[in-house]
Amino acid sequence: MASEQSSFLYSANADFIAELFKRYAENPASVDPSWQEFFTGLNDDARSMLEELRGASWAPSKADKIVGYVDADTKKAVVAKNGAVAGVPVAQSAILDSIRAIMLIRVYRVRGHLLAHLDPLGLTPRPPQPELNPQSYGFTEADMDRPIFVDGMLGFQTATLREILQRLQRTYCGSVGVEFMHMQSPEQKAWIQERVETDLNKRQYNKDEKRNILQRLTAGDAFEKFLATKFVGVKRFGLEGGETMIPAIDALITRATKMGLREVVVGMAHRGRLNMLTNVLGKPFTALFSEFQGTPAYPSSIQGSGDVKYHLGTSTDRDFAGNTVHLTMNPNPSHLEWVNPVVTGRVRAKQQQRVGAISINETAWRQVMPLLIHGDAAFAGQGIVAETLMMSDLKGYRVGGTMHFIINNQVGFTTSPYYSRSGTYCSDIAKMIQVPIFHINGDDVEAVVQVAEIAAEFRQKFSKDVVIDMVCYRRHGHNEGDEPAFTQPIMYKKIKEQPTTRKRSPKN
Ligand SMILES: Cc1ncc(C[n+]2csc(CCOP(=O)(O)OP(=O)(O)O)c2C)c(N)n1
């Protein structure tokens, strides 16, 4: 309980008196004798509270927050009404506003992703971020509607703090959280910034485009439902909860074909593999279903392996918006990410064959793309991921950028992220190679499609890796034969109540 003597510190006076105390602590003569007397007479409680309010000696001064004066009789702060800084000339006050607003904008670009709505289940805590709070820069509620000059930032010449915040939150804290300010290339950084800030990070798709997205989502969703009904309890490592990947990969390849792509080599583990094989790589459903019934579609290719369905590859030619693309799925044993360098090596060989020479050029890079689809636990946990990333810019191994798509279902078999990785995101290791990382809420299908398109453009333009971290969930157990609620009861209670992505998607 606060003593009577310290109760004033709970009021609006607190900042003011703390600042006064700071001056007094540095030099008692710098404050009015009545205040000297007041501070000398404080008890220990009040003194230690003031010490705390005063903050660290290196913290920026709160002097500019003094928006009033202390009434000598009542010893209470009188706060100025218009939010202008008392004693500071107007021009200087405007400059201060601009500097603070620009600092705020920059920090949203760097750290806005920490407040983005990424988890469709809404279970991941998003702790408050003081650096994203305008108060940290000296703004108060009274400053929300004053025009501030920001010199073209976010497309504004002049905007109120309220408008700036709205735009920042919609751009950087919606369904997409983008990490790009760690990149060292100013050109690449500026490109990402412009792309995400242009549409408030939310492109409006027309009716045909929406229909196409819905059609691909439905295909992904219906495929799993059919297998679940027809082959009850049979292992398939379903994609349910992450089916947005199907329209996203479609959009990614379609967009890249407009920038020269002619061939894709896919590497992936078990999750969603059957869905990818059929719905993206065009493996005939009859061939897959015959495998479910125990008859291998291509007996010569299985070489005595057990879980063959999830290990086999395929290849096909498919049309994407008028361009034919050769798609290959690399066979993969049970070692999750181990396929990564095999895929990049294969792509490098294909690129070399295309140019018919040892030295590879940008055209070859653009023509053949490695697409690696990862699990969140495996991406963070397996060393081969880091090793392959590290080779991405080496002369002898470059492939002009690998596209990484993480199906981040927030669980690895039975292990929750906080037991399986250090660091905020499963994708953190990719920061070391200076590439953009997009985190997206998998239930916002249009946002995922939009990010896939931006990622494709970035890869084709800058010949660099890109990471898409799609945050989703796993509707059933790891392989349909286990009960996930035994180890993740809270999560699976929530999942049970969660309508499918298709049902949650907007109706028009
Ligand atoms: C190299 C390797 N390590 C471990 C395993 C065992 N294993 C199979 S799946 C799995 C969990 C993978 O989790 P995640 O990467 O998040 O993918 P998810 O199944 O959740 O999609 C593990 C540990 C394996 N198959 N290969």
The ligand as an SDF file (V2000), in Angstrom:
LIG
                    3D

 26 27  0  0  0  0  0  0  0  0999 V2000
   16.2500  -36.7370  -39.3550 C   0  0  0  0  0  0  0  0  0  0  0  0
   15.0190  -37.1630  -38.6330 C   0  0  0  0  0  0  0  0  0  0  0  0
   14.8700  -36.8760  -37.3290 N   0  0  0  0  0  0  0  0  0  0  0  0
   13.7470  -37.2380  -36.6660 C   0  0  0  0  0  0  0  0  0  0  0  0
   12.7740  -37.9480  -37.3060 C   0  0  0  0  0  0  0  0  0  0  0  0
   11.5300  -38.4160  -36.5430 C   0  0  0  0  0  0  0  0  0  0  0  0
   10.4180  -37.5220  -36.8410 N   0  0  0  0  0  0  0  0  0  0  0  0
    9.5630  -37.7670  -37.8310 C   0  0  0  0  0  0  0  0  0  0  0  0
    8.4210  -36.5860  -37.9930 S   0  0  0  0  0  0  0  0  0  0  0  0
    9.0400  -35.7070  -36.7220 C   0  0  0  0  0  0  0  0  0  0  0  0
    8.4260  -34.3970  -36.2850 C   0  0  0  0  0  0  0  0  0  0  0  0
    8.5990  -33.3700  -37.3370 C   0  0  0  0  0  0  0  0  0  0  0  0
    7.9450  -32.2060  -36.9490 O   0  0  0  0  0  0  0  0  0  0  0  0
    7.7950  -31.0090  -37.9520 P   0  0  0  0  0  0  0  0  0  0  0  0
    9.0650  -30.7770  -38.6660 O   0  0  0  0  0  0  0  0  0  0  0  0
    7.2260  -29.8470  -37.2410 O   0  0  0  0  0  0  0  0  0  0  0  0
    6.7750  -31.5610  -39.0370 O   0  0  0  0  0  0  0  0  0  0  0  0
    5.2140  -31.9300  -38.8580 P   0  0  0  0  0  0  0  0  0  0  0  0
    5.1150  -33.4080  -38.7960 O   0  0  0  0  0  0  0  0  0  0  0  0
    4.7000  -31.2430  -37.6490 O   0  0  0  0  0  0  0  0  0  0  0  0
    4.5780  -31.4150  -40.0760 O   0  0  0  0  0  0  0  0  0  0  0  0
   10.1390  -36.3500  -36.1770 C   0  0  0  0  0  0  0  0  0  0  0  0
   10.9140  -35.8370  -35.0320 C   0  0  0  0  0  0  0  0  0  0  0  0
   12.9730  -38.2490  -38.6740 C   0  0  0  0  0  0  0  0  0  0  0  0
   12.0500  -38.9030  -39.3880 N   0  0  0  0  0  0  0  0  0  0  0  0
   14.0880  -37.8430  -39.3120 N   0  0  0  0  0  0  0  0  0  0  0  0
  1  2  1  0
  2  3  1  0
  2 26  2  0
  3  4  2  0
  4  5  1  0
  5  6  1  0
  5 24  2  0
  6  7  1  0
  7  8  2  0
  7 22  1  0
  8  9  1  0
  9 10  1  0
 10 11  1  0
 10 22  2  0
 11 12  1  0
 12 13  1  0
 13 14  1  0
 14 15  2  0
 14 16  1  0
 14 17  1  0
 17 18  1  0
 18 19  2  0
 18 20  1  0
 18 21  1  0
 22 23  1  0
 24 25  1  0
 24 26  1  0
M  CHG  1   7   1
M  END
$$$$
